[in-house]
Amino acid sequence: MNTILKGRKWWREWRKKSNYDNAWQVRQIAIAAVIWVFLTAIFTTTLFAQRIDVAVGDLAPRNVVAPYGVIDWGATAKARQQAAASVPEVYTTNNGILQTQKQKVLHDFSLLLVLAQDSAAPMPLREAAAARAIPIALPDAVWGEVLSLPTATLAQLQQDSTVILASVMGNDNGVRDNAVGVDEAKGFVAQLVLQEEADPGLRLFLTDLSQSLITPNSFPNQADTTAQRQVAMARVPVVKILKGEQVLQAGQVVTATDVNVLRELGLLDQGFNPGPIIGSALFSAVIVALVAGYLWFLRRRQAESQSVALITGVILVVAVLAADTMAGFSALNYLIVPTAAIMVSTLVDTGLGLVVTGLLSLSIATLIGADLNVALVSFFGGIAGVFGVSRLSQRYDIIRAGVMVGIANMVTLLGLDVMQGAGLLQAPVWQQLIWAVLDGIFSAILAMGSIPLLEGPFGMITAMKLIELSNPNQPLLRKLLVEAPGTYYHSIMVGNLAEAGTEAVGGNSLLARVGAYYHDIGKSKRPYFFVDNQFGAENPHDKLAPSLSALIISSHVRDGIDLAREYRVPEAIVNFIREHHGTTLISFFYRKAVEADTGDGVLEADFRYDGPKPQSKETAIVMLADASEATTRTLKHPTAAAIEQVVRKIIKDRLADGQLDESNLTLKELDVVARTFTRVLTGAFHQRIEYPEQVLKEMERSKKRGNMGGKPPRTIRRIGGNGTPGGPNSAG
């Protein structure tokens, strides 16, 4: 039967827990979906708003400026084609053809030599034979003159012809295989003959003979030509359209080139195109998924917080919208990302601040139209802002973070300018550097002004808010001081303990201190029912039943929560009021009730606080500090050993009672807390020196004489150095 009852209880608890888990998961998914819709809408609207519907021959309805840098592939291709066309065709010379033609010269002059030496044959017959053997159109008289030449003159003509051929066909280019190349070669032959031969007949013979032997010996090399043209094309840099460059001017006639540029920039409206919508949706989904992934895997407790999800989403959406709105103000390029990073780090978590920094930098660079320099400077500036507020303890720290952002912006931008060869002496470069510094400072000012606007509506608590809450002039703390002064000073001491213990284990020490200040605020409603406010007066519990006394004692938690809500104290501080007793037993009145029991029985549950148990390290440490301070105050001889014994017993009892099960405190951390509490409490409750009675009497007599330590005046003067009352080392 007991097994069945336990099974039913387990089933109910499991279903309750499952319903809770499903509830917060559904809620967070819904918030993520809303953020995704907003981001998608912003990105899509931005992309469509930049588009323009024009065709070739239309008049541009408005000025169009490139939202980001892009390569003009059409202009680049045209420039490369021009470079390729400027490379002449490459020819390769065949030297074997020249050798063949030289052999023909040798053959022709050998024939002429034979005919010239054949004196038995009539000249007309020899002239006709020469004309048939060498097919060049020469008059008979010229042939007769050639055949009448002596052997030495023919040999000289042969040499002249060979040299002319070598000069024309043997140069670097040879005779190209086209009509122009052959004509140029023959013209060159005529010029060379004119220089070599003065006799008109022989000049005509040598010219016609050499020209007849000219033949192409240089042919196109397609492989080399293509290779050289490829090299020329590769040397042509790509034609870029820079960010901010005007693509169209209102009223100008749109050309085909303009249309191509608009298409490459993604600015040409070609009817309904789902691409921007789908792309924006996917990009936004990645942003939301990465933020959710960070919270889910690395900050699970924050992932369950509705406030964290809402405030992160609001900052992301507003930052992207602001970047889109201010895209035309280049001076403020480095303002948005650091501002968002500082706000997220201050309100939520520094790790999430780093994630948001990276995502916003890429988003602005990709979709809003900023260049890579803006993305890099924003990214490094955002990281500097996160580091600057990682240990926020006062409002001035945010200004310091802004200065760090400005320095990071300037150094990063300066480094990029140097790498890219920008002229550092140019005025625009220095203007950008100055604005980079100012943007960092402005980001801190903007974040400082915006954080209070988000703290209240989203229930977030920052270090600045905690500092404000710790001010003794806060109405609730003044109420506690005036109406329950004993509790007030107890809370101050608990705050010192909690701060030291929390800092020792790496928790939020400022939150622990402020939470300790407010943890017993409910005692101000019935102060005299608590021993720390009775100051020796009659204890009203002596006249009450133990159960009623326990009810009054435990009600200070509920009263404290009501007061905190009335005075609009943040929920993070209310948790200290709610959890600082957990579900512990009000043991004094429970034992008193057990002793007075007449047989009806005493339920332990009636003498326990409502809880819940501490849910964080900070609230658990305040619980331990509260009990340790109150118990140590009752010690008659608060030695270090006695204090340590009390502190460790309290920790052991809370562990045994299960009060620390949900606080994530480890045993090692509890040991550190115990040692820290002992050190602080020993300093606060140290024993005073008990002076002997004789010493006290001597001090009293000295006080009456107005001298020090009961010594006569002359002793004092001797100690002065030179024995004179007015000496440089005298007591006076």
C-alpha positions as CSV (number, residue, x, y, z in Angstrom):
1,M,0.0,0.0,0.0
2,N,2.8,2.4,0.9
3,T,4.5,1.6,-2.4
4,I,1.3,2.5,-4.3
5,L,0.9,5.8,-2.4
6,K,4.6,6.7,-3.0
7,G,4.1,5.9,-6.7
8,R,1.1,8.1,-7.0
9,K,3.0,10.9,-5.2
10,W,5.9,10.6,-7.6
11,W,3.6,10.6,-10.6
12,R,1.9,13.8,-9.4
13,E,5.2,15.5,-8.8
14,W,6.6,14.4,-12.1
15,R,3.5,15.7,-14.0
16,K,3.7,19.0,-12.2
17,K,7.4,19.3,-13.0
18,S,6.7,18.3,-16.6
19,N,4.0,20.8,-17.0
20,Y,6.2,23.6,-15.6
21,D,9.1,22.6,-17.9
22,N,6.8,22.5,-20.9
23,A,5.3,25.9,-19.9
24,W,8.6,27.8,-19.7
25,Q,9.9,26.0,-22.9
26,V,6.8,27.0,-24.8
27,R,7.0,30.5,-23.5
28,Q,10.7,30.9,-24.5
29,I,10.0,29.4,-28.0
30,A,7.2,31.9,-28.5
31,I,9.5,34.8,-27.5
32,A,12.2,33.5,-29.9
33,A,9.7,33.2,-32.7
34,V,8.6,36.8,-32.2
35,I,12.2,38.0,-32.2
36,W,12.8,36.0,-35.4
37,V,9.8,37.5,-37.1
38,F,10.9,41.1,-36.2
39,L,14.5,40.5,-37.4
40,T,13.3,38.9,-40.6
41,A,10.9,41.8,-41.2
42,I,13.7,44.4,-40.7
43,F,16.1,42.6,-43.0
44,T,13.5,42.0,-45.7
45,T,12.2,45.5,-45.6
46,T,15.8,46.9,-45.9
47,L,16.5,44.7,-48.9
48,F,13.3,45.6,-50.8
49,A,13.4,49.3,-49.9
50,Q,16.8,49.5,-51.7
51,R,15.4,48.1,-55.0
52,I,14.4,50.1,-58.1
53,D,12.3,49.1,-61.1
54,V,14.0,50.5,-64.3
55,A,14.8,49.2,-67.8
56,V,17.2,50.3,-70.5
57,G,16.1,53.7,-71.9
58,D,14.1,54.7,-68.8
59,L,14.8,57.9,-66.8
60,A,16.1,57.1,-63.3
61,P,13.4,58.1,-60.8
62,R,15.8,58.8,-58.0
63,N,19.4,58.8,-57.0
64,V,20.7,55.3,-56.3
65,V,23.8,54.8,-54.1
66,A,25.7,51.5,-53.7
67,P,24.8,50.3,-50.2
68,Y,28.0,48.2,-50.1
69,G,31.0,47.6,-52.2
70,V,30.7,45.2,-55.1
71,I,32.7,44.1,-58.1
72,D,31.4,45.4,-61.5
73,W,32.0,42.2,-63.4
74,G,30.6,43.7,-66.6
75,A,33.1,46.6,-66.6
76,T,35.8,44.2,-65.5
77,A,35.2,41.8,-68.4
78,K,35.2,44.7,-70.9
79,A,38.5,46.0,-69.5
80,R,40.1,42.6,-69.7
81,Q,38.9,42.1,-73.3
82,Q,40.5,45.3,-74.2
83,A,43.7,44.3,-72.6
84,A,43.7,40.9,-74.4
85,A,43.0,42.6,-77.7
86,S,46.0,44.9,-77.2
87,V,48.4,41.9,-77.1
88,P,49.6,41.2,-80.7
89,E,49.5,37.7,-82.1
90,V,52.6,35.7,-81.3
91,Y,54.5,34.2,-84.3
92,T,57.0,31.4,-84.4
93,T,59.8,31.5,-87.1
94,N,60.8,28.4,-89.0
95,N,64.5,28.8,-89.8
96,G,64.5,25.8,-92.1
97,I,62.6,27.7,-94.7
98,L,65.4,30.3,-95.0
99,Q,68.0,27.6,-95.5
100,T,65.9,26.1,-98.3
101,Q,65.7,29.5,-100.0
102,K,69.4,30.0,-99.7
103,Q,69.8,26.7,-101.5
104,K,67.6,28.0,-104.3
105,V,69.9,31.0,-104.6
106,L,72.9,28.8,-105.0
107,H,71.1,26.7,-107.6
108,D,69.9,29.7,-109.6
109,F,73.3,31.3,-109.8
110,S,75.0,27.9,-110.6
111,L,72.7,27.7,-113.7
112,L,73.4,31.3,-114.6
113,L,77.2,30.7,-114.3
114,V,76.9,27.7,-116.7
115,L,74.9,29.7,-119.2
116,A,77.3,32.6,-118.9
117,Q,80.3,30.4,-119.7
118,D,78.6,28.7,-122.7
119,S,80.0,31.0,-125.3
120,A,79.3,28.6,-128.2
121,A,75.5,29.0,-127.8
122,P,74.0,32.1,-129.1
123,M,72.9,34.8,-126.6
124,P,69.2,34.7,-127.4
125,L,69.1,31.0,-126.8
126,R,70.9,31.4,-123.4
127,E,68.6,34.3,-122.5
128,A,65.6,32.2,-123.2
129,A,67.0,29.3,-121.2
130,A,67.6,31.5,-118.2
131,A,64.1,33.0,-118.4
132,R,62.7,29.5,-118.4
133,A,64.8,28.2,-115.5
134,I,64.3,31.3,-113.3
135,P,60.7,32.4,-113.6
136,I,61.0,36.2,-113.0
137,A,59.7,38.8,-115.5
138,L,62.9,40.4,-116.8
139,P,63.5,42.0,-120.2
140,D,65.8,40.0,-122.5
141,A,68.3,42.9,-122.4
142,V,68.6,42.4,-118.6
143,W,69.2,38.7,-119.0
144,G,71.8,39.4,-121.6
145,E,73.5,41.8,-119.3
146,V,73.5,39.3,-116.4
147,L,74.8,36.5,-118.7
148,S,77.6,38.7,-119.9
149,L,78.9,39.3,-116.4
150,P,82.2,37.9,-115.3
151,T,82.3,35.1,-112.9
152,A,83.4,37.3,-110.0
153,T,80.5,39.7,-110.5
154,L,78.0,36.8,-110.6
155,A,79.5,35.5,-107.3
156,Q,79.1,38.9,-105.8
157,L,75.4,39.1,-106.9
158,Q,74.9,35.6,-105.4
159,Q,76.3,36.8,-102.1
160,D,74.2,40.0,-102.2
161,S,71.0,37.9,-102.7
162,T,71.9,35.5,-99.9
163,V,72.6,38.4,-97.5
164,I,69.3,40.1,-98.5
165,L,67.3,36.9,-97.8
166,A,69.0,36.4,-94.5
167,S,68.3,40.0,-93.5
168,V,64.6,39.8,-94.4
169,M,63.8,36.3,-93.4
170,G,66.3,35.8,-90.7
171,N,65.4,38.6,-88.3
172,D,63.4,38.0,-85.1
173,N,60.0,38.1,-86.7
174,G,60.8,36.5,-90.1
175,V,58.2,36.9,-92.8
176,R,54.8,36.5,-91.3
177,D,52.3,34.2,-93.0
178,N,50.0,36.9,-94.3
179,A,49.7,39.3,-97.2
180,V,50.9,42.2,-95.2
181,G,53.9,40.3,-93.9
182,V,55.0,39.3,-97.5
183,D,54.4,42.7,-98.9
184,E,56.5,44.3,-96.1
185,A,59.3,41.8,-96.7
186,K,59.4,42.5,-100.4
187,G,59.5,46.2,-99.8
188,F,62.4,45.7,-97.4
189,V,64.2,43.7,-100.2
190,A,63.8,46.6,-102.6
191,Q,65.3,49.0,-100.0
192,L,68.3,46.7,-99.4
193,V,69.0,46.2,-103.2
194,L,68.9,49.9,-103.7
195,Q,71.7,50.2,-101.1
196,E,73.8,47.4,-102.6
197,E,73.5,47.8,-106.4
198,A,73.9,51.0,-108.5
199,D,73.5,49.5,-112.1
200,P,69.8,49.8,-113.0
201,G,69.7,46.5,-114.9
202,L,71.5,44.5,-112.2
203,R,69.4,46.2,-109.6
204,L,66.2,45.1,-111.3
205,F,67.6,41.6,-111.6
206,L,68.6,41.3,-108.0
207,T,65.3,42.8,-106.8
208,D,63.1,40.5,-108.8
209,L,65.2,37.4,-108.0
210,S,65.3,38.1,-104.2
211,Q,61.6,39.0,-104.1
212,S,60.7,35.8,-105.9
213,L,62.6,33.9,-103.2
214,I,60.7,35.6,-100.3
215,T,58.2,33.2,-98.7
216,P,56.5,33.2,-95.3
217,N,58.6,31.5,-92.6
218,S,56.9,32.9,-89.4
219,F,53.5,31.4,-88.5
220,P,50.9,32.2,-85.7
221,N,51.4,30.4,-82.4
222,Q,48.0,30.0,-80.9
223,A,49.2,28.5,-77.6
224,D,51.6,31.3,-76.9
225,T,49.2,34.0,-78.0
226,T,46.5,32.7,-75.7
227,A,48.9,32.5,-72.8
228,Q,50.1,36.1,-73.2
229,R,46.6,37.4,-73.5
230,Q,45.6,35.5,-70.4
231,V,48.5,37.2,-68.5
232,A,47.4,40.6,-69.8
233,M,43.9,40.0,-68.7
234,A,45.0,38.8,-65.2
235,R,47.0,42.0,-64.7
236,V,43.8,44.1,-65.2
237,P,42.4,44.8,-61.6
238,V,38.7,44.2,-61.0
239,V,36.5,47.3,-61.4
240,K,34.9,48.0,-58.0
241,I,31.8,49.9,-57.1
242,L,32.6,51.4,-53.7
243,K,30.1,51.7,-50.9
244,G,28.4,55.1,-51.2
245,E,29.3,55.5,-54.9
246,Q,26.4,56.9,-56.9
247,V,25.1,54.3,-59.4
248,L,22.2,56.3,-60.8
249,Q,21.4,60.0,-60.9
250,A,17.8,61.1,-60.9
251,G,16.8,62.0,-64.4
252,Q,19.6,60.2,-66.3
253,V,18.9,57.7,-69.1
254,V,19.4,54.2,-67.8
255,T,21.9,52.2,-69.9
256,A,22.5,48.5,-70.2
257,T,25.6,48.9,-68.1
258,D,23.6,50.6,-65.4
259,V,21.1,47.8,-65.4
260,N,23.9,45.2,-65.0
261,V,25.4,47.2,-62.1
262,L,22.0,47.3,-60.4
263,R,21.6,43.6,-60.9
264,E,25.0,42.9,-59.4
265,L,24.2,45.1,-56.4
266,G,20.9,43.3,-56.0
267,L,19.1,46.6,-56.4
268,L,17.2,45.8,-59.6
269,D,13.5,45.1,-59.0
270,Q,12.7,42.1,-61.2
271,G,9.2,41.5,-59.9
272,F,8.4,39.3,-56.9
273,N,11.5,37.5,-55.7
274,P,11.3,35.3,-52.6
275,G,15.1,35.2,-52.3
276,P,15.4,38.2,-49.9
277,I,12.6,36.9,-47.7
278,I,14.0,33.4,-47.5
279,G,17.5,34.6,-47.0
280,S,16.5,37.1,-44.3
281,A,14.4,34.4,-42.6
282,L,17.4,31.9,-42.6
283,F,19.9,34.6,-41.4
284,S,17.5,35.7,-38.6
285,A,17.0,32.1,-37.6
286,V,20.7,31.6,-37.3
287,I,21.0,34.7,-35.0
288,V,18.2,33.5,-32.7
289,A,19.5,30.0,-32.7
290,L,23.0,31.0,-31.7
291,V,21.7,33.2,-28.8
292,A,19.4,30.5,-27.6
293,G,22.1,27.9,-28.0
294,Y,24.5,29.9,-25.8
295,L,21.8,30.3,-23.1
296,W,20.7,26.7,-23.3
297,F,24.1,25.0,-23.2
298,L,26.1,27.5,-21.1
299,R,23.6,29.5,-19.0
300,R,20.7,27.1,-18.4
301,R,19.2,29.1,-15.5
302,Q,19.1,32.3,-17.6
303,A,17.6,30.3,-20.5
304,E,14.5,29.7,-18.2
305,S,14.1,33.4,-17.5
306,Q,11.5,35.2,-19.5
307,S,13.1,38.6,-18.7
308,V,16.5,37.5,-20.2
309,A,14.8,36.3,-23.4
310,L,12.8,39.5,-23.8
311,I,15.5,42.0,-23.0
312,T,18.0,40.2,-25.3
313,G,15.5,40.2,-28.1
314,V,14.6,43.8,-27.6
315,I,18.3,44.9,-27.7
316,L,19.0,42.8,-30.8
317,V,15.9,44.1,-32.7
318,V,16.5,47.7,-31.7
319,A,20.2,47.5,-32.5
320,V,19.6,46.1,-36.0
321,L,16.8,48.7,-36.6
322,A,19.0,51.5,-35.4
323,A,21.9,50.4,-37.6
324,D,19.5,50.3,-40.6
325,T,18.2,53.7,-39.8
326,M,21.6,55.3,-39.3
327,A,23.2,53.6,-42.3
328,G,23.7,56.9,-44.0
329,F,25.6,58.5,-41.1
330,S,29.0,57.1,-41.5
331,A,30.3,59.0,-38.5
332,L,28.2,56.8,-36.2
333,N,29.2,53.5,-37.8
334,Y,31.0,52.3,-34.6
335,L,28.2,53.3,-32.1
336,I,25.6,50.6,-32.3
337,V,27.4,47.3,-31.6
338,P,29.4,48.6,-28.5
339,T,26.2,50.1,-27.0
340,A,24.3,46.8,-27.4
341,A,27.3,44.9,-26.0
342,I,27.5,47.1,-22.9
343,M,23.8,46.9,-22.3
344,V,23.5,43.1,-22.7
345,S,26.6,42.6,-20.5
346,T,25.3,44.9,-17.8
347,L,21.7,43.6,-17.8
348,V,22.2,39.9,-18.5
349,D,25.7,38.3,-18.8
350,T,29.1,39.2,-20.2
351,G,29.3,36.0,-22.2
352,L,26.0,36.8,-23.9
353,G,27.4,40.3,-24.5
354,L,30.3,38.7,-26.5
355,V,27.8,36.6,-28.5
356,V,25.7,39.6,-29.3
357,T,28.8,41.6,-30.3
358,G,29.8,39.0,-32.9
359,L,26.3,38.5,-34.3
360,L,25.5,42.2,-34.6
361,S,28.8,42.9,-36.3
362,L,28.2,40.3,-38.9
363,S,24.6,41.3,-39.4
364,I,25.4,44.9,-40.0
365,A,28.3,44.0,-42.3
366,T,26.2,41.5,-44.3
367,L,22.7,43.0,-44.6
368,I,22.8,46.6,-43.6
369,G,25.6,47.4,-46.1
370,A,28.6,48.2,-43.9
371,D,32.0,47.2,-45.2
372,L,34.4,44.8,-43.5
373,N,36.3,47.6,-41.7
374,V,33.1,48.7,-40.0
375,A,32.4,45.1,-38.9
376,L,35.9,44.5,-37.5
377,V,36.0,47.8,-35.7
378,S,32.6,47.3,-34.2
379,F,33.5,43.8,-33.2
380,F,36.7,44.7,-31.4
381,G,35.0,47.8,-29.8
382,G,32.1,45.7,-28.6
383,I,34.5,43.2,-27.0
384,A,36.3,46.1,-25.2
385,G,32.9,47.3,-23.9
386,V,32.1,43.8,-22.5
387,F,35.5,43.7,-20.8
388,G,35.0,47.2,-19.4
389,V,31.7,46.4,-17.6
390,S,32.7,42.9,-16.5
391,R,33.4,44.2,-13.0
392,L,30.8,47.0,-12.8
393,S,30.6,48.5,-9.3
394,Q,29.7,52.1,-10.0
395,R,28.2,54.2,-12.8
396,Y,31.7,55.7,-13.6
397,D,32.7,52.2,-14.7
398,I,30.4,52.5,-17.7
399,I,32.2,55.7,-18.8
400,R,35.5,53.9,-18.3
401,A,34.2,51.1,-20.6
402,G,33.2,53.8,-23.2
403,V,36.8,55.1,-23.1
404,M,38.1,51.5,-23.6
405,V,35.7,51.1,-26.6
406,G,36.9,54.4,-28.1
407,I,40.6,53.4,-27.8
408,A,39.9,49.9,-29.2
409,N,37.9,51.5,-32.1
410,M,40.7,53.9,-32.9
411,V,43.6,51.4,-32.7
412,T,41.7,48.9,-34.8
413,L,40.8,51.4,-37.5
414,L,44.3,52.8,-37.5
415,G,45.7,49.3,-38.0
416,L,43.3,48.6,-40.9
417,D,44.2,51.9,-42.5
418,V,47.9,51.1,-42.3
419,M,47.5,47.6,-43.7
420,Q,45.4,49.0,-46.6
421,G,47.8,51.8,-47.4
422,A,45.6,54.7,-46.5
423,G,47.3,58.1,-46.3
424,L,47.6,58.8,-42.6
425,L,48.2,62.5,-43.3
426,Q,44.9,62.9,-45.1
427,A,42.1,64.8,-43.2
428,P,39.3,62.2,-43.8
429,V,41.4,59.5,-42.2
430,W,41.9,61.5,-39.0
431,Q,38.2,62.5,-39.0
432,Q,37.3,58.8,-39.0
433,L,39.8,58.1,-36.1
434,I,38.3,60.9,-34.0
435,W,34.8,59.7,-34.6
436,A,35.8,56.2,-33.7
437,V,36.9,57.5,-30.3
438,L,33.8,59.6,-29.8
439,D,31.5,56.7,-30.8
440,G,33.0,54.7,-28.0
441,I,32.3,57.4,-25.5
442,F,28.8,58.0,-26.9
443,S,28.1,54.3,-26.7
444,A,28.7,54.4,-22.9
445,I,26.5,57.5,-22.5
446,L,23.7,55.9,-24.5
447,A,23.9,52.6,-22.6
448,M,23.9,54.4,-19.3
449,G,20.8,56.3,-20.2
450,S,19.0,53.2,-21.7
451,I,19.8,50.7,-19.0
452,P,17.4,52.2,-16.4
453,L,14.6,52.2,-18.9
454,L,14.9,48.4,-19.3
455,E,15.6,47.5,-15.6
456,G,12.2,48.2,-14.3
457,P,9.9,46.8,-17.1
458,F,11.9,43.6,-17.4
459,G,12.7,43.1,-13.7
460,M,16.4,43.1,-14.3
461,I,18.9,44.2,-11.7
462,T,22.3,45.6,-12.5
463,A,25.3,46.6,-10.4
464,M,24.2,50.2,-10.6
465,K,20.7,49.3,-9.3
466,L,22.3,47.3,-6.5
467,I,24.4,50.3,-5.5
468,E,21.3,52.5,-5.4
469,L,19.5,49.9,-3.3
470,S,22.4,49.7,-0.8
471,N,22.2,53.4,-0.1
472,P,21.1,53.9,3.6
473,N,18.7,56.6,2.5
474,Q,16.6,54.1,0.6
475,P,13.1,54.4,2.2
476,L,12.9,50.8,3.1
477,L,16.3,50.8,4.8
478,R,15.5,54.0,6.7
479,K,12.2,52.4,7.8
480,L,14.2,49.4,9.1
481,L,16.7,51.6,10.8
482,V,14.1,53.7,12.6
483,E,11.6,50.9,13.5
484,A,13.9,48.0,14.0
485,P,17.4,49.3,14.6
486,G,18.7,46.0,16.1
487,T,17.6,44.2,12.9
488,Y,19.2,46.9,10.8
489,Y,22.6,46.5,12.4
490,H,22.3,42.7,12.2
491,S,21.5,43.0,8.5
492,I,24.6,45.2,8.0
493,M,26.8,42.6,9.6
494,V,25.1,39.8,7.6
495,G,25.8,41.8,4.5
496,N,29.5,42.0,5.4
497,L,29.6,38.3,5.9
498,A,27.7,37.5,2.8
499,E,29.8,39.7,0.6
500,A,33.0,38.2,1.8
501,G,31.7,34.6,1.6
502,T,30.2,35.1,-1.9
503,E,33.3,36.7,-3.2
504,A,35.4,33.9,-1.9
505,V,33.5,31.4,-4.0
506,G,33.2,33.5,-7.1
507,G,29.6,34.6,-6.8
508,N,27.9,38.0,-7.1
509,S,29.2,39.6,-3.9
510,L,27.4,42.9,-4.4
511,L,24.1,41.1,-4.9
512,A,24.7,39.1,-1.8
513,R,25.4,42.2,0.3
514,V,22.4,44.1,-0.9
515,G,20.2,41.0,-0.5
516,A,21.4,40.7,3.1
517,Y,20.5,44.3,3.8
518,Y,16.9,43.5,2.9
519,H,16.5,39.9,4.0
520,D,14.9,40.8,7.4
521,I,12.9,43.8,6.2
522,G,9.7,42.1,7.3
523,K,10.7,42.5,11.0
524,S,10.0,46.2,10.8
525,K,6.3,45.4,10.9
526,R,6.4,43.8,14.4
527,P,9.9,44.7,15.6
528,Y,9.5,43.9,19.3
529,F,8.6,40.3,18.7
530,F,12.2,39.7,17.7
531,V,15.0,39.6,20.3
532,D,17.4,41.8,18.4
533,N,14.9,44.7,18.8
534,Q,13.9,44.1,22.4
535,F,16.9,45.7,24.2
536,G,16.2,44.1,27.5
537,A,12.5,44.8,27.5
538,E,9.9,42.2,28.3
539,N,9.7,39.4,25.7
540,P,6.0,39.2,24.4
541,H,6.5,35.6,23.4
542,D,6.5,34.7,27.1
543,K,2.8,35.2,27.1
544,L,2.0,33.5,23.8
545,A,1.5,29.9,22.8
546,P,4.5,28.4,21.0
547,S,2.5,27.9,17.8
548,L,1.4,31.5,17.7
549,S,4.9,32.7,18.4
550,A,6.2,30.5,15.5
551,L,3.5,31.9,13.2
552,I,4.6,35.5,14.1
553,I,8.2,34.7,13.7
554,S,7.7,33.0,10.3
555,S,5.4,35.8,9.1
556,H,8.3,38.2,8.8
557,V,9.2,36.5,5.6
558,R,5.7,37.1,4.1
559,D,5.7,40.6,5.6
560,G,9.1,41.3,4.0
561,I,7.9,40.2,0.6
562,D,4.8,42.4,0.8
563,L,6.9,45.4,1.9
564,A,9.4,44.8,-0.9
565,R,6.6,44.6,-3.5
566,E,5.1,47.8,-2.0
567,Y,8.4,49.6,-2.4
568,R,9.1,48.1,-5.8
569,V,12.2,46.2,-4.8
570,P,13.5,44.0,-7.7
571,E,12.6,40.4,-7.7
572,A,16.3,39.4,-7.3
573,I,16.3,41.0,-3.9
574,V,12.8,39.6,-3.0
575,N,14.4,36.1,-3.5
576,F,16.7,36.8,-0.5
577,I,13.7,37.6,1.6
578,R,11.8,34.5,0.5
579,E,14.7,32.1,0.7
580,H,16.9,33.2,3.5
581,H,15.2,30.8,6.0
582,G,14.3,28.1,3.4
583,T,12.1,25.5,5.1
584,T,14.1,25.5,8.3
585,L,12.6,24.6,11.6
586,I,11.8,27.3,14.2
587,S,13.5,25.0,16.7
588,F,13.1,27.1,19.9
589,F,9.3,27.3,19.8
590,Y,9.0,23.7,18.4
591,R,10.9,22.3,21.4
592,K,8.8,24.6,23.7
593,A,5.6,23.2,22.0
594,V,6.8,19.6,22.4
595,E,7.6,20.2,26.1
596,A,4.1,21.7,26.7
597,D,2.3,19.1,24.6
598,T,-0.6,17.5,26.5
599,G,-0.9,14.5,24.2
600,D,-2.5,16.1,21.1
601,G,0.8,15.9,19.3
602,V,2.9,18.6,17.6
603,L,3.3,18.8,13.8
604,E,6.8,19.7,12.9
605,A,5.5,21.2,9.6
606,D,3.6,23.9,11.6
607,F,7.0,25.2,12.9
608,R,8.8,25.4,9.6
609,Y,9.2,28.3,7.3
610,D,7.3,28.3,4.0
611,G,10.4,28.3,1.9
612,P,11.5,27.7,-0.8
613,K,15.0,26.5,-0.1
614,P,17.8,28.8,-1.4
615,Q,17.9,28.6,-5.2
616,S,21.3,30.3,-5.7
617,K,24.7,30.5,-4.1
618,E,24.0,34.0,-3.0
619,T,20.8,33.3,-1.1
620,A,22.3,30.2,0.4
621,I,25.3,32.1,1.7
622,V,23.0,34.8,3.2
623,M,21.1,32.0,5.0
624,L,24.3,30.8,6.5
625,A,25.6,34.3,7.3
626,D,22.2,35.2,9.0
627,A,22.4,32.2,11.3
628,S,26.2,32.5,11.9
629,E,26.0,36.1,12.9
630,A,23.0,35.7,15.2
631,T,24.5,32.6,16.9
632,T,28.0,34.1,17.3
633,R,26.5,37.2,19.0
634,T,25.3,34.9,21.9
635,L,28.8,33.6,22.6
636,K,30.2,34.7,26.0
637,H,33.8,34.1,24.9
638,P,33.9,34.5,21.0
639,T,37.3,33.1,20.4
640,A,38.3,32.1,16.9
641,A,37.9,28.4,17.7
642,A,34.5,28.9,19.2
643,I,33.3,31.0,16.3
644,E,34.6,28.4,13.7
645,Q,32.8,25.7,15.7
646,V,29.5,27.6,15.6
647,V,29.9,28.4,11.8
648,R,30.7,24.8,10.8
649,K,27.8,23.4,13.0
650,I,25.4,25.7,11.3
651,I,26.6,24.7,7.9
652,K,26.4,21.0,8.9
653,D,22.9,21.4,10.2
654,R,21.7,23.1,7.1
655,L,23.3,20.4,4.9
656,A,21.7,17.7,7.0
657,D,18.3,19.4,6.8
658,G,18.6,19.6,3.0
659,Q,18.4,23.4,2.9
660,L,21.4,23.7,0.5
661,D,20.4,21.0,-2.0
662,E,19.2,23.4,-4.6
663,S,21.8,26.1,-4.2
664,N,24.7,24.6,-6.3
665,L,27.1,25.1,-3.5
666,T,29.8,22.4,-3.4
667,L,31.4,21.0,-0.2
668,K,34.7,22.7,-1.2
669,E,32.9,26.0,-1.5
670,L,31.2,25.5,1.9
671,D,34.6,25.0,3.5
672,V,35.8,28.2,1.9
673,V,32.7,30.0,3.2
674,A,33.2,28.6,6.7
675,R,36.8,29.9,6.9
676,T,35.8,33.3,5.5
677,F,32.9,33.6,8.0
678,T,35.3,32.7,10.8
679,R,37.8,35.3,9.8
680,V,35.2,38.1,9.5
681,L,33.4,37.2,12.7
682,T,36.6,36.9,14.7
683,G,37.5,40.4,13.6
684,A,34.0,41.7,14.5
685,F,33.7,39.9,17.9
686,H,37.3,39.9,19.0
687,Q,38.0,39.9,22.8
688,R,39.0,43.1,24.4
689,I,42.1,43.4,26.6
690,E,41.3,43.2,30.3
691,Y,43.5,45.7,32.0
692,P,44.7,44.9,35.7
693,E,43.0,46.9,38.4
694,Q,46.3,48.7,39.3
695,V,46.7,49.8,35.6
696,L,43.1,51.1,35.5
697,K,43.7,53.2,38.7
698,E,46.9,54.6,37.3
699,M,45.2,55.6,34.0
700,E,42.4,57.3,36.0
701,R,44.9,59.4,37.9
702,S,46.7,60.3,34.7
703,K,43.5,61.4,33.2
704,K,42.8,63.7,36.1
705,R,46.4,65.3,35.9
706,G,46.0,65.7,32.1
707,N,49.3,63.8,31.5
708,M,50.1,60.6,29.6
709,G,50.4,57.2,31.2
710,G,50.6,58.6,34.8
711,K,54.1,59.9,34.2
712,P,55.1,63.3,35.8
713,P,55.6,66.2,33.5
714,R,59.3,66.3,33.8
715,T,59.4,62.7,32.4
716,I,57.5,63.8,29.4
717,R,60.0,66.7,28.8
718,R,63.0,64.4,29.1
719,I,61.4,62.1,26.5
720,G,61.1,65.2,24.2
721,G,64.8,65.0,23.3
722,N,66.6,68.2,24.5
723,G,64.8,68.6,27.8
724,T,63.2,71.9,26.9
725,P,59.4,72.1,26.6
726,G,59.7,73.9,23.3
727,G,62.2,71.6,21.7
728,P,61.7,70.2,18.2
729,N,60.8,66.7,19.5
730,S,58.7,67.8,22.4
731,A,55.2,66.4,23.0
732,G,53.7,69.8,22.6
